[in-house]
Structures are given as structure tokens and as C-alpha cells.
């Protein structure tokens, strides 16, 4: 089968070009995130490593023993910051979770594999320190958008016992990937991105969750916007096929594009938000939503 043209890959994956209203979406995120930091109690820029990029913002739980939501921002591994999507945090604090926002170094200064390893260390820090902030280290859920969805999925597949002997094999109980990337080979052929992420065939395969064995424990839930490109729809279908029963829910949100679909996570009325609450164990049994994807 003939490979599509570079222009086709750009059209499929360059979301800012696909979404003319993206400046207003980014402004909404910025304004809502500024308001999120008005919530009292934040502990900001905690170091999980030595590099200046290796920092976490933590909102402690309102009560001890709470589940922990670790959120990883998107930006194609080369843009944005933990503060740019912090608007997702307040509804989960209100619902009873401890919330962690994770930063990492950006491409092209580092490669994607370096970022994955940074976030492995971030999650190890969360496990070791969650109780200090009211969180239960045995109830960690990771969520992320776009590249953050890729990173969240990689963390679910991590061999934690190989990282450190004090870490449990099931450190990440569940992951929620919103508009995630699960096969990275196509990104090598998208000119708008390829020179920054610097993948070759081997690294693209190694860093593709769909090419990894499904984790022996834990569950993945995926969300994709109904107005996203055919490739993002395919990516979501691919991980469901590759990981089978480990993908416990696959939501397609009508009339949402690659960017504004993230707004669903912060909306307590949405299925996406309630799905996250269920993964955290904060949804009461009569409202249970999670079911095997078709």
C-alpha cells in the first residue's frame, strides 16, 4: 500500500491548522487555569528530579486517604506547561481527590523517551509522597490529553518493580487518555512535527503503546472527539484492538474537536468527567458508567 503524502499527514495531525478557532480555545484554557490557581491550598513546583523541568503542582486532598489524579498536559511533547491546562483540577478537588499536575522537558531539547522516563520518576515521587498531601498511594490514576494521553498510557504499561524495589507492580491503577496517540510511526511523516520529535522507525515502535503488550493489571479508558481527524479516530480504535480487555471504556464525544474535547474533563455534567470519577472510585454505584467498549 502506498504511503500517503507528507501533506496528508500534516492535515491529519496538525490540529491547530485543522481548528480555526484554536486561539479562543487556548484563551479559554488560560483564563480558566488562572482561576484554578485561585483555589486555596496549592503547593507548587515541588521537585521530583534535579532538572528545572521536573516539577509538580499539588493540590492536597480535602480529606486524608483520597484517590490521586495525576494530570499530564499535551502539546505534542514540545509545547505547553502544567499551568496551561490546570483548569481540569478544581472539579476533582471538589469531588474529593488529590490532584497533581506534572511538568516535563520539551522536544526538541530532549526526546520523547526522555520525557517518558521523567514521568516515571514523577509517578514514583507521587507514590512515595502522596500521603503527605492527603492522598492514598494505592489509588493513583493518571490522565492526559493528546501527547499527555500517550504518556499516561505508557505509564500504565510501565514495569514499576524494575524501576525501584519499593514500588508496587500496579502503581498506576488506571489511565484516562483523551485524544491520545498510541502509534507514533505516522508522526515521522508529518513535516510540521517530525523535526522536533526526532523519531526513527525503532524509537517510534518502542514508544508506541499499541505495540506494547497489554499491562498485566490496570485499565485504560479512552476518549476521542467526534470531530477529530480520521487518524485520531483510528488511533483510538487501534489501542482498543491491541489491548483488548484492558481498554474498559472507549468514548467518542460528538461535536468535539481535538482541543475542545479536553473541556469535557473539567465539566462535572459530562460523561468524560464521570468516567474519570469512576476510575478514581469517586462515583457512587447507581451512577456507574464504565463498560467494555464494543
N, C-alpha and C positions, 0 to 999 in steps of 0.2 A: 504494500500500500504506500502510495506516495505521501511524503510528509507535507503538511500544509506550509504555506509561506510564512516568513517572519512577520509580515503584516497581519496575517491571521492570528498568530499567537499574541501579538500586541493587542489586537482587537478583543481577544478573549480575556486577557489578564490585566490590561491596563485600565483599572477601574475608575481612576479619576477622569480619564478620557471618555469612558463609557457613560459617566454620570455628570451631566452638565451642571446639576445643582449641588455638586460636591462642596463648593465654598460655603453654602448655607448650612450644610450638614456639619462641616468642620467647625463653623461658628457655634452651632448648637452644642456640639460636644464641649467646646472651650467654655462657653457660658455655664453650662450645666456642671462641668467639672470644677469651675471656680466656686460655684455654690456648694458642691460636695465638700470642699475643704473648709467650709464654714461650720460643718458638723463638728462639735467639740470632741476632743479625745484622741485625735490623730497623733501618732508617733511616726515622724517622717525621717527618711534617709538613714534607716538602720542598715549597717554594713553586713552583707553576707559573704563578702570577699574583700580582697585588697584593692581591686580596681575601682576607680571612681564611678564606673557604670554599675557596679554590683551593690545596688541599694534597693531597699524595700520601704514602702509606706504601709503602716499597720494601723487599722482601726480596731482596738480591743473589743472583745465581746461585752455586751451589756451585763451578762451573767456568766459565771465560770462554767467550764465544761461544754462550750459551744462548738458546733462544727466550724470548720475553717474553709473559707473560699479564697483561693489564690487566683487572681486575675492577671492574665498576660496580654499586653496590648499588641495590636497589629502594626502594620506599616511596611510589609514586605521585608522584614528584618533590617530595614535600612532607614526607617523614619519613626517619628513619634516618641513618646515618653510616657511613663506610668501616669503622669498627671493629666495627660491629654484625654484619657478615657476613664478617669476616676469617677465620672458620674454614675457608673454602674454600681458603686459601692453602697450608698446610703440605703436603698431598699433592702439590702441583705443585712446590714447592721440592724435596721429596724425589725427585721424578721428574726433576729437572734443569732446571727453568725458573726464570727471574727472574720475580717476581710483584710487580705494582703494584696498590695499592688506591686508587681515586680518589674524592675528595670534590667536592662542588659545592654551590652555593647552593640553597636550597629555596623552593618556592612556599609561600605567595603573595607572599613578598618579591620574588621575580623570576618571570618567565615561563619556560615550557619552552624557548622559543627561546634565551633567555639561557643556560640550562643546557647546551643542545647546543653553543653557541659556547664555553662554558667548557671542555667536554670536548674540543673540537677543539684548544684550546690545551694541554690536558693531554697529549693524544697527541703533539702537536708536541714538547713537553718530553721525553716518553719517547723519541721518535726521536732527539732531539739528545743525550740523556744516558744512554741505555741502556748504552752500552759502559763507562761509569764504574762500573756496578754488575754487570758481567759479562754483560750482555745483548747480543744481536745485533739492531741496529736494523732489519735486513732481515727479521726473523722475529717480527713483532708480531701477536698475536691478542687480540681484545677479547671479553670475556664479560660478561653481565649478567643480572640476574633482574628480571622484571616491568618496571617503568619503566626499570631498568638494561638490560633486553633491548631495549627501544625505543631507548635511547641507543646501545647497541652497534651496532644495525642502522643507525642514522643515521650513525655514524662510518664504517661500511663504505661507505656511499654518498657520503661527503664528496669534494669536488673538492680534493684536497690541494695541487695545483700552484697553485690560485687562492688558497690560504691563505698560502703563502710559497714563494719560488722554490727554497729549499734542501730542500723536502720532496718525496719521491717520489710519483708518482701512485698507487702501490699501498702506501702507508704501512701500512694495515691489511690484512694478508693474508687473514684470516678473522675471522668473528664467530660467537659461540655465544650465542643468545638463548633464555633459559629463561623460559617463560611470558610472552613478550613481547607488547607492544602495537604493532600495525602500522597500525591505522586509529583515529585519535583522535576522529572525529566522535561516536561513541556517548558518550564521556565528557562531552560538553557537556550531555547529557541525564540524567546521574546526579547527583542533588542532593547526595549526600554528598561529592562531589568537585568539582563544576563551579565553585563559587565560589572555590576555591583555585587551580585551574589556569588559569582565566580564558581559555579558548579561545573564539574566534569561528569562524565557518564557514571563513574564509580561512586562519587560522592552523592550525586543525585539519587542513585539507587539506595545507598546506605542510609540516607536521611529521609527516605520516603516511608511513612508509616504503613502504607498499603503493601509494601514489600517485606515488612517485618512479620514474624509470627505473631498471631494474636497473643496478648498477655494472658498468662495462666489464671489471673484473677483480676477483678475490677471490671468496670463497664464504661462504655463510651456512648454519649449521646451527641448527635449531630444536628445542626440547624443550617439551612441554606435559604436565601431569599428566592421567591418565585420569579423575580425579575433579573436574577443574576445570569451571567453568560452560560452558554451550553457547557463550557469546560468546568465551571464551578458546580453545575448540576452533576456532571459526570464524575467529578472528584468525590462528591458526597455519595453517589451510588457505588463508586469503586471501593471506598473503605467499608461500606456495609457488606459488600460481596466478599471482600478479603478477610474481614474479621468476624463475619457471621454472627453468632450469638453474643459476642462481646459488644456489638452495637445494639443497645437495648431500646433506642428511640431514634428516629430519623424524621425531623420536622422540616417541612417546606412551607415558608411563610409567604402567603400571597401578597403581591403588590409591594414587596420589599426588595431593594437592590443590595448590592454588596456592602454598602456603607450604612444605610439607614436600618438594615436588619439588626444592627447592634442595639438600636434603641429599644428593641423588644426585651432585651435582657434586663433593662432598668425599669420596665413597666410592670408593676405588680398585677395588672389585669391580663397580661399576655401569657400564652401557653409556654413561651420560652422561659419566662421568669419562673413560672410554676414548675417547669421541668427542672430548673436549677435548684429550686427549693426541695424538690423531691430527692434529688441526688444528695443534698445536704441533710436529708432526714427531717426537714422542717415543714413538710406538707402533711396535713392530717390525713388519716386513712380514707375518709369519704371523698377526698379530692384527688385520689391517686390517679396519675396520668400515664405513667410510664408503661409502655407495652412494646413487645417486639415489633420491629419495623417490618413492613410487608416485603 
